[in-house]
């Protein structure tokens, strides 16, 4: 009997041990499978995108910048390798001067003696470098403009969401009043329509946000499914204390590419016209065309100065107008907030209709969105004026 009891106890202990081992093994297998599953799931963290990083990505992906850098690099290599000024000139223009002319060699000799090719290489290299600065600034301004548009879209969503919350709350109050007999069915319908309108505007704002996001991703040459968050979200108004238009004009006249190019073209055209007149008699069309080209080059210089001055003055006036509009809108926002507050109090005391409250809230949302749009316009106008020595408003007409 004792043997049977001992045998039964041993079997019970053995089976318990096997069950424990099986459970432990099963738990270990489950843990391993869970760990592997977690490792396989890729957690996508949205990239943080600042204005500086956005501009950097835009510059790196711009093809115009690649071409300028490539040409500048080729010219630098050419000088290092001792390539002649004429070959450097052909590298810049990528075309012979007067193809098919029977007197091409002698004509080139005249040009060379007058330093035409060396001056062309020197002046055009400087233009390329200035053009590179202009292109960089243009890319920066365009990228910042799109970045700001995205901020406006996000702000519009925020304001429309607040408007929807107010409409829902107002509808709740209207329904309460309707149930106790102090509001009409028409008031309820107006409240429901206001909620529907706020929902529609919020959905539209979200669609606009997605469209601008795609535009920015395209500029930065990023995949369209890239998830990102903007980090430079604080857009503030810094008053323009003093605008020195005369200083801006003088700087632009000294540094703008349009004027530099016109002056350089005149220098080179004088040499070219001299060579044509030395080689061709005055009755030949080559001589007459060269004289006409010189006249055009001489007229282009004062015209370039005039065009740049007009552009800088327009940029100045745009900034003044943007600042004035923003200051006026700040006052409008204050008045709209006060009107919304008073209409709500009047309605609670039976002295205004639900329509008055809804219209005041709608007006407030509109002026708040308008104010933020004007804030963006002001900052872009200031950016354009501050850089009017490099880039003109016509270069960024798509902003």
C-alpha distance (Angstrom), angle and dihedral (degrees) to the residues before:
residue distance angle dihedral
X1 . . .
X2 3.79 . .
X3 3.81 88.8 .
X4 3.80 92.0 54.7
X5 3.82 92.1 49.1
X6 3.82 91.4 49.3
X7 3.79 90.7 47.8
X8 3.82 91.6 50.4
X9 3.83 91.5 49.4
X10 3.79 90.7 50.1
X11 3.80 91.4 51.3
X12 3.82 91.6 49.0
X13 3.81 91.8 50.7
X14 3.81 91.7 47.3
X15 3.79 93.5 50.4
X16 3.83 91.5 47.1
X17 3.79 90.6 51.9
X18 3.82 91.9 49.4
X19 3.81 91.1 49.2
X20 3.80 92.1 50.2
X21 3.80 91.0 48.5
X22 3.81 90.7 48.5
X23 3.82 92.6 49.7
X24 3.83 91.0 47.3
X25 3.79 91.3 49.8
X26 3.79 91.2 47.6
X27 3.82 91.6 49.7
X28 3.79 90.5 48.9
X29 3.80 90.7 50.9
X30 3.82 91.1 49.3
X31 3.82 91.4 49.2
X32 3.80 90.9 49.9
X33 3.80 92.7 49.4
X34 3.82 91.1 47.3
X35 3.81 91.7 49.8
X36 3.79 91.5 49.9
X37 3.80 91.3 48.2
X38 3.81 91.4 51.1
X39 3.79 90.8 49.0
X40 3.79 90.9 51.4
X41 3.80 92.5 52.7
X42 3.79 107.1 86.3
X43 3.78 111.6 -147.2
X44 3.79 108.1 -144.8
X45 3.77 111.3 -149.7
X46 3.82 113.4 -165.9
X47 3.79 112.7 -113.8
X48 3.78 116.4 -114.2
X49 3.79 109.4 -123.0
X50 3.79 122.0 -163.4
X51 3.80 125.0 -177.1
X52 3.80 90.1 -108.1
X53 3.81 92.5 52.5
X54 3.81 91.7 45.5
X55 3.81 91.7 52.7
X56 3.80 90.7 47.5
X57 3.82 92.2 52.9
X58 3.80 91.7 45.9
X59 3.80 92.4 51.9
X60 3.80 92.5 47.8
X61 3.81 91.8 52.7
X62 3.82 98.6 43.1
X63 3.81 112.7 111.1
X64 3.79 94.0 -158.7
X65 3.78 88.9 61.0
X66 3.81 90.6 50.3
X67 3.81 91.2 53.9
X68 3.80 94.7 49.2
X69 3.80 92.6 46.7
X70 3.81 90.0 47.6
X71 3.82 92.9 51.6
X72 3.81 93.3 45.6
X73 3.81 89.6 48.9
X74 3.81 91.7 50.2
X75 3.80 91.4 50.9
X76 3.79 91.4 49.4
X77 3.81 90.6 49.2
X78 3.80 90.0 47.9
X79 3.79 91.7 55.0
X80 3.77 92.0 46.5
X81 3.78 90.9 52.1
X82 3.80 92.4 48.4
X83 3.82 95.8 -114.2
X84 3.80 111.6 170.8
X85 3.76 123.1 -101.3
X86 3.82 89.7 -114.0
X87 3.79 91.0 56.9
X88 3.79 89.7 47.6
X89 3.79 88.5 52.1
X90 3.79 91.4 52.3
X91 3.77 88.8 48.4
X92 3.80 89.6 57.2
X93 3.79 98.8 42.1
X94 3.84 95.8 33.6
X95 3.81 88.7 -150.8
X96 3.82 137.2 78.2
X97 3.76 117.7 -102.2
X98 3.81 101.1 -121.1
X99 3.77 108.2 0.5
X100 3.78 115.6 -158.1
X101 3.79 96.7 19.1
X102 3.77 112.6 142.3
X103 3.79 90.7 -146.0
X104 3.80 95.5 48.2
X105 3.81 96.4 124.9
X106 3.80 95.0 51.2
X107 3.79 91.1 42.3
X108 3.81 90.1 52.6
X109 3.78 88.9 49.6
X110 3.79 90.5 57.0
X111 3.80 90.7 48.4
X112 3.80 91.7 48.3
X113 3.80 93.1 49.8
X114 3.79 88.6 54.5
X115 3.85 91.5 50.9
X116 3.79 91.0 -114.6
X117 3.79 96.2 146.4
X118 3.79 96.9 41.6
X119 3.82 91.2 47.8
X120 3.79 90.7 47.2
X121 3.80 91.6 51.9
X122 3.80 91.6 46.5
X123 3.81 97.9 44.8
X124 3.79 96.3 40.8
X125 3.79 91.1 49.4
X126 3.79 89.0 55.3
X127 3.80 89.4 48.0
X128 3.79 90.4 51.1
X129 3.79 90.9 51.6
X130 3.80 91.5 48.2
X131 3.79 89.5 45.1
X132 3.78 88.7 52.9
X133 3.81 90.2 55.2
X134 3.79 90.0 47.8
X135 3.79 92.5 49.3
X136 3.80 91.5 48.0
X137 3.78 91.2 52.5
X138 3.79 91.3 45.9
X139 3.82 91.5 52.4
X140 3.80 90.0 47.5
X141 3.80 94.2 50.8
X142 3.81 93.4 45.0
X143 3.82 91.7 49.2
X144 3.80 92.7 46.9
X145 3.81 89.0 48.8
X146 3.82 91.5 55.2
X147 3.81 90.3 43.8
X148 3.81 89.1 53.5
X149 3.81 91.1 47.9
X150 3.78 87.4 55.8
X151 3.81 89.9 51.4
X152 3.81 89.1 51.2
X153 3.81 90.2 50.5
X154 3.81 91.5 50.6
X155 3.80 91.2 46.5
X156 3.81 90.4 49.2
X157 3.80 90.0 54.1
X158 3.80 90.6 49.0
X159 3.81 92.8 50.4
X160 3.81 93.7 44.1
X161 3.80 90.5 49.5
X162 3.80 89.1 53.5
X163 3.80 88.8 47.9
X164 3.81 90.5 51.9
X165 3.81 91.1 49.6
X166 3.79 90.2 51.6
X167 3.81 91.5 48.0
X168 3.80 91.5 51.0
X169 3.78 91.3 48.5
X170 3.79 91.6 47.5
X171 3.81 90.2 49.4
X172 3.81 89.3 52.5
X173 3.81 90.4 53.0
X174 3.82 91.5 45.9
X175 3.80 91.1 52.3
X176 3.80 90.9 50.0
X177 3.80 90.3 51.4
X178 3.79 91.2 45.5
X179 3.82 90.6 53.2
X180 3.79 91.9 53.6
X181 3.79 92.4 44.1
X182 3.78 100.4 -109.0
X183 3.83 96.4 108.1
X184 3.78 132.0 54.1
X185 3.77 130.9 -126.4
X186 3.79 87.6 -113.4
X187 3.80 88.7 59.8
X188 3.79 90.5 52.6
X189 3.79 90.7 50.7
X190 3.79 90.9 49.7
X191 3.78 89.5 51.7
X192 3.79 92.3 49.9
X193 3.80 90.8 47.9
X194 3.81 90.0 51.2
X195 3.81 90.7 53.1
X196 3.80 90.8 48.5
X197 3.81 91.6 49.0
X198 3.80 91.9 48.7
X199 3.81 90.1 49.9
X200 3.80 91.0 51.5
X201 3.80 93.4 48.8
X202 3.80 91.0 48.4
X203 3.81 91.4 51.5
X204 3.80 90.6 48.0
X205 3.80 90.8 50.5
X206 3.80 90.1 52.1
X207 3.81 90.7 51.2
X208 3.81 90.3 49.5
X209 3.80 89.4 51.2
X210 3.81 91.9 53.9
X211 3.82 91.3 49.0
X212 3.81 93.0 52.2
X213 3.81 90.3 45.7
X214 3.81 89.9 57.2
X215 3.79 90.0 48.6
X216 3.80 91.8 53.1
X217 3.81 93.4 45.3
X218 3.79 88.9 51.7
X219 3.80 91.8 51.8
X220 3.80 90.6 49.5
X221 3.83 92.3 45.6
X222 3.81 91.6 -124.0
X223 3.83 126.3 144.1
X224 3.79 111.7 -87.3
X225 3.82 91.2 -123.1
X226 3.81 92.2 58.0
X227 3.78 111.8 129.3
X228 3.80 116.6 -144.3
X229 3.78 143.3 158.7
X230 3.79 126.1 -146.2
X231 3.78 114.2 -119.9
X232 3.83 100.3 -174.8
X233 3.79 95.9 68.4
X234 3.80 99.2 140.7
X235 3.79 107.8 98.0
X236 3.78 109.9 175.3
X237 3.77 138.0 176.3
X238 3.79 113.9 -114.0
X239 3.82 107.1 -174.6
X240 3.78 117.1 -124.6
X241 3.78 101.2 -121.9
X242 3.79 97.8 -174.8
X243 3.77 132.3 1.8
X244 3.79 114.7 -159.1
X245 3.77 102.5 -158.5
X246 3.81 94.5 173.9
X247 3.81 92.2 54.6
X248 3.80 90.8 48.1
X249 3.81 90.7 50.8
X250 3.79 93.7 50.1
X251 3.79 92.1 48.4
X252 3.79 92.3 48.1
X253 3.82 92.7 49.1
X254 3.79 89.8 52.8
X255 3.81 98.1 44.2
X256 3.81 111.9 24.2
X257 3.79 113.6 115.8
X258 3.81 93.2 -136.8
X259 3.81 92.0 63.4
X260 3.80 94.4 40.7
X261 3.81 90.7 51.3
X262 3.82 92.7 48.2
X263 3.81 91.4 50.3
X264 3.79 92.9 46.8
X265 3.79 91.9 47.6
X266 3.79 89.4 53.4
X267 3.81 92.5 51.8
X268 3.80 91.9 50.0
X269 3.81 94.0 42.0
X270 3.81 90.8 55.2
X271 3.79 90.0 56.5
X272 3.79 92.9 43.8
X273 3.81 93.2 48.3
X274 3.81 90.7 48.5
X275 3.81 89.5 53.5
X276 3.80 92.7 48.3
X277 3.81 92.2 48.4
X278 3.80 90.9 47.6
X279 3.78 93.2 51.1
X280 3.83 103.6 33.2
X281 3.78 126.1 51.0
X282 3.80 118.6 -117.8
X283 3.80 94.2 -105.5
X284 3.83 94.2 59.8
X285 3.82 120.8 94.6
X286 3.83 92.6 -126.0
X287 3.80 89.6 62.1
X288 3.81 93.2 46.0
X289 3.81 93.4 47.3
X290 3.81 90.9 50.4
X291 3.81 91.4 51.4
X292 3.80 90.8 49.4
X293 3.80 91.7 49.2
X294 3.80 89.5 52.7
X295 3.79 91.0 52.0
X296 3.81 89.9 51.3
X297 3.81 91.8 48.3
X298 3.81 90.4 51.4
X299 3.81 91.3 51.3
X300 3.80 93.0 45.8
X301 3.82 93.8 64.0
X302 3.84 98.3 62.6
X303 3.81 89.0 38.3
X304 3.81 90.2 54.9
X305 3.81 90.1 51.9
X306 3.79 90.1 49.4
X307 3.82 93.7 47.6
X308 3.81 92.3 49.5
X309 3.81 92.3 47.8
X310 3.80 90.4 50.1
X311 3.78 91.0 49.5
X312 3.82 94.2 49.3
X313 3.81 91.6 47.2
X314 3.82 90.5 50.4
X315 3.80 90.4 49.0
X316 3.81 89.2 50.8
X317 3.82 92.9 50.4
X318 3.81 91.5 46.4
X319 3.80 89.4 55.1
X320 3.81 92.9 48.0
X321 3.81 90.5 48.3
X322 3.83 92.8 47.1
X323 3.80 92.4 50.5
X324 3.79 93.4 47.8
X325 3.82 91.4 49.1
X326 3.80 91.3 49.5
X327 3.80 93.6 50.3
X328 3.80 90.8 48.8
X329 3.80 91.4 48.2
X330 3.81 90.9 52.7
X331 3.79 87.8 60.8
X332 3.81 90.7 46.6
X333 3.81 90.9 53.4
X334 3.82 90.9 52.3
X335 3.81 91.5 50.8
X336 3.82 92.1 46.5
X337 3.79 92.2 51.5
X338 3.78 90.9 50.7
X339 3.81 91.8 47.2
X340 3.81 91.3 51.6
X341 3.81 91.2 49.0
X342 3.81 94.2 49.0
X343 3.81 94.3 45.9
X344 3.78 90.2 52.3
X345 3.81 91.5 51.5
X346 3.80 91.6 46.8
X347 3.80 91.3 50.4
X348 3.80 92.2 50.3
X349 3.78 88.1 54.3
X350 3.80 95.0 45.5
X351 3.81 95.2 -108.6
X352 3.83 98.3 111.3
X353 3.77 137.1 37.9
X354 3.76 128.6 -113.4
X355 3.80 87.5 -111.7
X356 3.81 90.1 61.3
X357 3.79 90.7 54.3
X358 3.80 94.5 45.8
X359 3.80 92.9 47.6
X360 3.81 91.5 49.0
X361 3.82 91.6 50.7
X362 3.81 91.6 47.4
X363 3.79 91.9 49.0
X364 3.80 90.9 49.2
X365 3.80 92.2 52.2
X366 3.80 91.0 49.5
X367 3.80 95.3 50.5
X368 3.81 91.9 45.6
X369 3.81 90.3 54.1
X370 3.80 90.0 44.3
X371 3.78 91.0 50.1
X372 3.80 92.0 53.9
X373 3.80 91.0 48.2
X374 3.80 90.0 52.5
X375 3.80 89.8 48.5
X376 3.81 89.1 56.3
X377 3.82 91.2 46.1
X378 3.80 90.6 51.7
X379 3.81 94.1 49.9
X380 3.81 91.3 48.6
X381 3.82 91.6 47.7
X382 3.78 90.1 50.8
X383 3.79 90.9 48.8
X384 3.81 90.0 51.9
X385 3.81 93.6 48.6
X386 3.80 93.6 46.2
X387 3.82 88.8 54.1
X388 3.81 98.7 37.9
X389 3.81 88.6 117.5
X390 3.81 89.0 67.8
X391 3.77 109.1 28.3
X392 3.76 137.3 25.2
X393 3.77 131.7 -139.2
X394 3.81 90.7 -114.1
X395 3.81 89.5 61.5
X396 3.82 89.3 60.7
X397 3.80 100.8 38.1
X398 3.83 89.5 132.5
X399 3.81 93.4 61.5
